[in-house]
Amino acid sequence: MNLSQYLFVGTAWLMAVLIVALVGRLIAGPTTPDRLIALDTVNTLVSGIMLLLGAVYDSVVMVDVAIVYMALSFVSTLYFARHLEGGL
């Protein structure tokens, strides 16, 4: 591994720690919109981790999976936000 790969893996670990903290917010959030924002942030961080690991391991498949994951996450966030608003 070279220096950039170590930086990518270190960043992925940092993002994993942030995900653990956000899961606490997801479980104990005081309101439903707080939980929705925590879920969206977790999905964004998971996508970021996939992209970083795809760069480290030179895997195009991981990037494709991350793009699909991000698209599904975006649609689900819109759906939940619309549901909270009372539009569905």
MDAnalysis code that builds the backbone (N, CA, C; Angstrom):
import MDAnalysis as mda
import numpy as np

u = mda.Universe.empty(264, n_residues=88, atom_resindex=np.repeat(np.arange(88), 3), trajectory=True)
u.add_TopologyAttr("name", ["N", "CA", "C"] * 88)
u.add_TopologyAttr("resid", np.arange(1, 89))
u.add_TopologyAttr("resname", ["MET", "ASN", "LEU", "SER", "GLN", "TYR", "LEU", "PHE", "VAL", "GLY", "THR", "ALA", "TRP", "LEU", "MET", "ALA", "VAL", "LEU", "ILE", "VAL", "ALA", "LEU", "VAL", "GLY", "ARG", "LEU", "ILE", "ALA", "GLY", "PRO", "THR", "THR", "PRO", "ASP", "ARG", "LEU", "ILE", "ALA", "LEU", "ASP", "THR", "VAL", "ASN", "THR", "LEU", "VAL", "SER", "GLY", "ILE", "MET", "LEU", "LEU", "LEU", "GLY", "ALA", "VAL", "TYR", "ASP", "SER", "VAL", "VAL", "MET", "VAL", "ASP", "VAL", "ALA", "ILE", "VAL", "TYR", "MET", "ALA", "LEU", "SER", "PHE", "VAL", "SER", "THR", "LEU", "TYR", "PHE", "ALA", "ARG", "HIS", "LEU", "GLU", "GLY", "GLY", "LEU"])
u.atoms.positions = np.array([
    [0.834, -1.183, 0.000],
    [0.000, 0.000, 0.000],
    [0.873, 1.238, 0.000],
    [0.422, 2.249, -0.731],
    [1.136, 3.512, -0.701],
    [0.433, 4.483, 0.241],
    [0.959, 5.707, 0.316],
    [0.460, 6.672, 1.298],
    [-1.001, 7.038, 1.054],
    [-1.380, 7.224, -0.201],
    [-2.769, 7.608, -0.479],
    [-3.740, 6.499, -0.085],
    [-3.349, 5.262, -0.267],
    [-4.230, 4.162, 0.134],
    [-4.370, 4.110, 1.650],
    [-3.281, 4.390, 2.372],
    [-3.386, 4.450, 3.833],
    [-4.321, 5.576, 4.261],
    [-4.239, 6.715, 3.572],
    [-5.129, 7.827, 3.890],
    [-6.585, 7.461, 3.606],
    [-6.830, 6.779, 2.503],
    [-8.200, 6.379, 2.171],
    [-8.748, 5.400, 3.202],
    [-7.934, 4.442, 3.607],
    [-8.392, 3.458, 4.597],
    [-8.607, 4.150, 5.951],
    [-7.718, 5.067, 6.319],
    [-7.900, 5.801, 7.567],
    [-9.165, 6.639, 7.548],
    [-9.441, 7.266, 6.428],
    [-10.672, 8.038, 6.298],
    [-11.893, 7.138, 6.374],
    [-11.801, 5.960, 5.780],
    [-12.924, 5.012, 5.852],
    [-13.174, 4.593, 7.300],
    [-12.109, 4.381, 8.058],
    [-12.283, 4.025, 9.478],
    [-12.906, 5.174, 10.261],
    [-12.483, 6.389, 9.962],
    [-13.065, 7.553, 10.628],
    [-14.556, 7.656, 10.309],
    [-14.903, 7.405, 9.071],
    [-16.311, 7.444, 8.688],
    [-17.095, 6.329, 9.379],
    [-16.467, 5.184, 9.592],
    [-17.138, 4.091, 10.305],
    [-17.408, 4.475, 11.754],
    [-16.472, 5.178, 12.373],
    [-16.685, 5.646, 13.747],
    [-17.833, 6.643, 13.790],
    [-17.896, 7.514, 12.804],
    [-18.999, 8.471, 12.733],
    [-20.339, 7.764, 12.543],
    [-20.334, 6.681, 11.802],
    [-21.570, 5.913, 11.608],
    [-22.050, 5.345, 12.940],
    [-21.124, 4.857, 13.747],
    [-21.503, 4.321, 15.064],
    [-22.142, 5.422, 15.910],
    [-21.556, 6.619, 15.871],
    [-22.131, 7.735, 16.627],
    [-23.513, 8.098, 16.089],
    [-23.673, 8.039, 14.788],
    [-24.968, 8.390, 14.196],
    [-26.033, 7.337, 14.470],
    [-25.630, 6.105, 14.635],
    [-26.615, 5.074, 14.981],
    [-27.211, 5.369, 16.357],
    [-26.391, 5.894, 17.252],
    [-26.926, 6.330, 18.550],
    [-27.959, 7.423, 18.389],
    [-27.670, 8.372, 17.497],
    [-28.634, 9.432, 17.227],
    [-29.884, 8.870, 16.542],
    [-29.684, 7.900, 15.702],
    [-30.808, 7.271, 14.998],
    [-31.739, 6.573, 15.977],
    [-31.173, 5.956, 16.992],
    [-31.994, 5.221, 17.962],
    [-32.629, 6.186, 18.964],
    [-31.873, 7.144, 19.471],
    [-32.351, 8.001, 20.554],
    [-32.729, 9.395, 20.099],
    [-32.910, 9.591, 18.799],
    [-33.246, 10.933, 18.322],
    [-34.510, 11.449, 18.970],
    [-34.539, 12.703, 19.341],
    [-35.728, 13.186, 20.029],
    [-36.949, 13.278, 19.118],
    [-36.745, 13.553, 17.852],
    [-37.885, 13.646, 16.948],
    [-37.646, 12.770, 15.726],
    [-38.709, 12.521, 15.000],
    [-38.598, 11.695, 13.800],
    [-37.754, 12.360, 12.707],
    [-37.879, 13.676, 12.479],
    [-36.982, 14.279, 11.481],
    [-35.505, 14.158, 11.852],
    [-35.183, 14.210, 13.153],
    [-33.790, 14.000, 13.555],
    [-33.318, 12.599, 13.172],
    [-34.178, 11.637, 13.383],
    [-33.828, 10.261, 13.020],
    [-33.675, 10.115, 11.507],
    [-34.529, 10.790, 10.758],
    [-34.441, 10.726, 9.300],
    [-33.135, 11.338, 8.804],
    [-32.742, 12.440, 9.390],
    [-31.483, 13.074, 8.999],
    [-30.303, 12.177, 9.368],
    [-30.376, 11.531, 10.531],
    [-29.303, 10.613, 10.927],
    [-29.217, 9.439, 9.958],
    [-30.379, 8.917, 9.547],
    [-30.382, 7.800, 8.593],
    [-29.799, 8.224, 7.255],
    [-30.163, 9.402, 6.793],
    [-29.626, 9.893, 5.528],
    [-28.120, 10.099, 5.611],
    [-27.655, 10.606, 6.728],
    [-26.217, 10.809, 6.907],
    [-25.476, 9.478, 6.954],
    [-26.060, 8.495, 7.624],
    [-25.438, 7.168, 7.656],
    [-25.339, 6.608, 6.242],
    [-26.400, 6.753, 5.461],
    [-26.361, 6.250, 4.085],
    [-25.302, 6.964, 3.256],
    [-25.158, 8.261, 3.465],
    [-24.135, 9.009, 2.734],
    [-22.736, 8.546, 3.130],
    [-22.527, 8.317, 4.427],
    [-21.207, 7.856, 4.876],
    [-20.902, 6.447, 4.378],
    [-21.908, 5.589, 4.348],
    [-21.699, 4.232, 3.821],
    [-21.307, 4.300, 2.342],
    [-21.970, 5.182, 1.604],
    [-21.608, 5.345, 0.193],
    [-20.179, 5.863, 0.054],
    [-19.805, 6.791, 0.922],
    [-18.435, 7.300, 0.893],
    [-17.410, 6.227, 1.198],
    [-17.732, 5.380, 2.163],
    [-16.818, 4.276, 2.490],
    [-16.673, 3.334, 1.301],
    [-17.797, 3.048, 0.641],
    [-17.720, 2.171, -0.537],
    [-16.845, 2.779, -1.619],
    [-16.972, 4.087, -1.831],
    [-16.155, 4.745, -2.858],
    [-14.682, 4.741, -2.472],
    [-14.390, 4.995, -1.200],
    [-12.990, 4.979, -0.760],
    [-12.377, 3.589, -0.902],
    [-13.114, 2.571, -0.479],
    [-12.579, 1.210, -0.594],
    [-12.501, 0.769, -2.054],
    [-13.416, 1.269, -2.879],
    [-13.317, 0.993, -4.314],
    [-12.054, 1.589, -4.912],
    [-11.655, 2.770, -4.419],
    [-10.416, 3.395, -4.887],
    [-9.192, 2.653, -4.368],
    [-9.257, 2.197, -3.119],
    [-8.103, 1.488, -2.542],
    [-7.882, 0.162, -3.248],
    [-8.950, -0.590, -3.444],
    [-8.814, -1.920, -4.032],
    [-8.984, -1.920, -5.544],
    [-9.098, -0.730, -6.138],
    [-9.218, -0.572, -7.584],
    [-10.360, -1.431, -8.134],
    [-11.527, -1.278, -7.510],
    [-12.689, -2.083, -7.865],
    [-13.781, -1.182, -8.435],
    [-14.087, -1.401, -9.692],
    [-15.135, -0.614, -10.341],
    [-16.511, -1.065, -9.865],
    [-16.629, -2.336, -9.524],
    [-17.917, -2.871, -9.069],
    [-18.366, -2.156, -7.801],
    [-17.422, -1.874, -6.912],
    [-17.766, -1.200, -5.665],
    [-18.295, 0.209, -5.928],
    [-17.751, 0.869, -6.917],
    [-18.225, 2.209, -7.277],
    [-19.637, 2.119, -7.839],
    [-19.892, 1.119, -8.678],
    [-21.239, 0.936, -9.225],
    [-22.254, 0.666, -8.110],
    [-21.883, -0.183, -7.181],
    [-22.784, -0.489, -6.062],
    [-23.027, 0.768, -5.229],
    [-21.997, 1.579, -5.033],
    [-22.151, 2.814, -4.267],
    [-23.102, 3.784, -4.970],
    [-23.022, 3.857, -6.283],
    [-23.914, 4.753, -7.021],
    [-25.355, 4.291, -6.896],
    [-25.599, 2.999, -7.029],
    [-26.963, 2.479, -6.883],
    [-27.455, 2.693, -5.450],
    [-26.579, 2.462, -4.482],
    [-26.935, 2.662, -3.077],
    [-27.304, 4.116, -2.818],
    [-26.543, 5.037, -3.383],
    [-26.836, 6.459, -3.201],
    [-28.175, 6.823, -3.832],
    [-28.463, 6.270, -5.002],
    [-29.733, 6.576, -5.664],
    [-30.905, 6.063, -4.834],
    [-30.801, 4.837, -4.347],
    [-31.877, 4.284, -3.519],
    [-32.013, 5.054, -2.212],
    [-30.905, 5.468, -1.644],
    [-30.942, 6.253, -0.419],
    [-31.630, 7.587, -0.647],
    [-31.341, 8.216, -1.766],
    [-31.966, 9.506, -2.083],
    [-33.476, 9.344, -2.241],
    [-33.890, 8.320, -2.957],
    [-35.324, 8.099, -3.170],
    [-36.016, 7.778, -1.849],
    [-35.388, 6.956, -1.017],
    [-36.017, 6.618, 0.261],
    [-36.101, 7.830, 1.178],
    [-35.102, 8.691, 1.148],
    [-35.154, 9.904, 1.962],
    [-36.284, 10.816, 1.497],
    [-36.436, 10.951, 0.189],
    [-37.539, 11.753, -0.331],
    [-38.879, 11.163, 0.074],
    [-38.991, 9.844, 0.016],
    [-40.240, 9.188, 0.385],
    [-40.565, 9.431, 1.858],
    [-39.589, 9.219, 2.729],
    [-39.830, 9.413, 4.162],
    [-40.141, 10.883, 4.475],
    [-39.448, 11.790, 3.833],
    [-39.721, 13.211, 4.071],
    [-41.131, 13.572, 3.625],
    [-41.520, 13.042, 2.495],
    [-42.872, 13.297, 2.013],
    [-43.903, 12.676, 2.956],
    [-43.591, 11.493, 3.473],
    [-44.491, 10.824, 4.417],
    [-44.623, 11.640, 5.700],
    [-43.512, 12.184, 6.197],
    [-43.561, 13.004, 7.406],
    [-44.360, 14.279, 7.186],
    [-44.285, 14.765, 5.979],
    [-45.006, 15.986, 5.657],
    [-46.509, 15.735, 5.550],
    [-46.880, 14.465, 5.398],
    [-48.284, 14.108, 5.284],
    [-48.780, 14.061, 3.865],
    [-47.861, 13.998, 2.920],
    [-48.258, 14.022, 1.519],
    [-48.629, 12.671, 0.949],
    [-48.315, 11.585, 1.637],
    [-48.617, 10.264, 1.092],
    [-49.804, 9.645, 1.787],
])
